[in-house]
């Protein structure tokens, strides 16, 4: 481990009383590594397709976090609620 990470961990732990658990760091690192690796092999697309490919990578990342149980249904509830809101009609 690097000295900067050790210093940051010590500072955060002293301020908040906690730091990122090792399992969380491993699960998130796995998700980031998998998406970065997979992203290298995506075909080159135009500027209009880039946002769609980015959304696809985010979906894969969230799926990895769900499979590894880093995210649970309760963690996704606010997102589901936000996506499920319908526009109000004018009174």
C-alpha positions as CSV (number, residue, x, y, z in Angstrom):
1,X,0.0,0.0,0.0
2,X,1.1,3.5,-0.7
3,X,1.9,6.1,2.0
4,X,-0.7,8.4,0.6
5,X,-3.5,5.8,1.1
6,X,-2.2,5.1,4.6
7,X,-2.3,8.8,5.4
8,X,-5.7,9.2,4.0
9,X,-7.1,6.2,5.8
10,X,-5.6,7.4,9.1
11,X,-7.1,10.9,8.6
12,X,-10.5,9.6,7.6
13,X,-10.6,7.1,10.5
14,X,-9.6,9.8,13.0
15,X,-12.3,12.2,11.7
16,X,-15.2,9.8,11.2
17,X,-14.2,6.7,13.2
18,X,-14.4,4.4,10.2
19,X,-12.9,3.7,6.8
20,X,-14.0,1.8,3.7
21,X,-14.2,-1.9,4.6
22,X,-11.9,-4.2,2.7
23,X,-14.7,-6.2,1.2
24,X,-16.4,-3.1,-0.1
25,X,-13.1,-1.9,-1.7
26,X,-12.6,-5.3,-3.3
27,X,-16.2,-5.5,-4.7
28,X,-16.1,-1.9,-6.1
29,X,-12.5,-2.5,-7.5
30,X,-13.8,-5.7,-9.2
31,X,-16.6,-3.7,-10.8
32,X,-14.4,-0.9,-11.9
33,X,-11.8,-3.2,-13.3
34,X,-14.3,-5.3,-15.2
35,X,-16.0,-2.3,-16.7
36,X,-12.6,-0.7,-17.7
37,X,-11.4,-4.0,-19.2
38,X,-14.7,-4.5,-21.1
39,X,-14.8,-0.9,-22.2
40,X,-11.4,-1.3,-24.0
41,X,-13.0,-3.8,-26.3
42,X,-16.1,-2.0,-27.3
43,X,-16.3,-1.1,-31.0
44,X,-15.5,2.5,-31.9
45,X,-18.8,4.3,-32.4
46,X,-19.9,7.8,-33.3
47,X,-20.5,10.6,-30.9
48,X,-24.2,9.8,-30.7
49,X,-23.6,6.2,-29.5
50,X,-21.1,7.1,-26.8
51,X,-23.7,8.1,-24.2
52,X,-25.6,4.8,-24.9
53,X,-22.4,2.8,-24.5
54,X,-21.7,4.6,-21.2
55,X,-25.2,3.8,-19.9
56,X,-24.5,0.2,-20.8
57,X,-21.3,0.2,-18.8
58,X,-23.1,1.7,-15.8
59,X,-25.7,-1.1,-16.0
60,X,-22.9,-3.7,-16.0
61,X,-21.3,-2.0,-13.1
62,X,-24.5,-1.9,-11.0
63,X,-25.2,-5.6,-12.0
64,X,-21.7,-6.6,-10.7
65,X,-22.4,-4.7,-7.4
66,X,-25.8,-6.5,-7.1
67,X,-24.3,-9.9,-7.8
68,X,-21.5,-9.4,-5.3
69,X,-24.1,-8.1,-2.8
70,X,-22.5,-4.8,-2.4
71,X,-25.8,-3.2,-3.4
72,X,-29.1,-4.5,-2.0
73,X,-32.7,-3.8,-3.0
74,X,-32.9,-1.2,-0.2
75,X,-30.0,0.6,-1.8
76,X,-31.8,0.8,-5.1
77,X,-35.2,1.9,-3.6
78,X,-34.5,5.7,-4.0
79,X,-33.5,5.2,-7.6
80,X,-36.6,3.1,-8.4
81,X,-38.7,5.8,-6.7
82,X,-37.2,8.5,-8.7
83,X,-37.6,6.7,-12.0
84,X,-41.1,5.7,-11.1
85,X,-42.4,9.2,-10.5
86,X,-44.9,10.4,-13.1
87,X,-45.3,14.0,-14.2
88,X,-48.1,15.8,-12.5
89,X,-50.8,17.3,-14.6
90,X,-51.5,21.0,-14.3
91,X,-54.4,21.8,-11.8
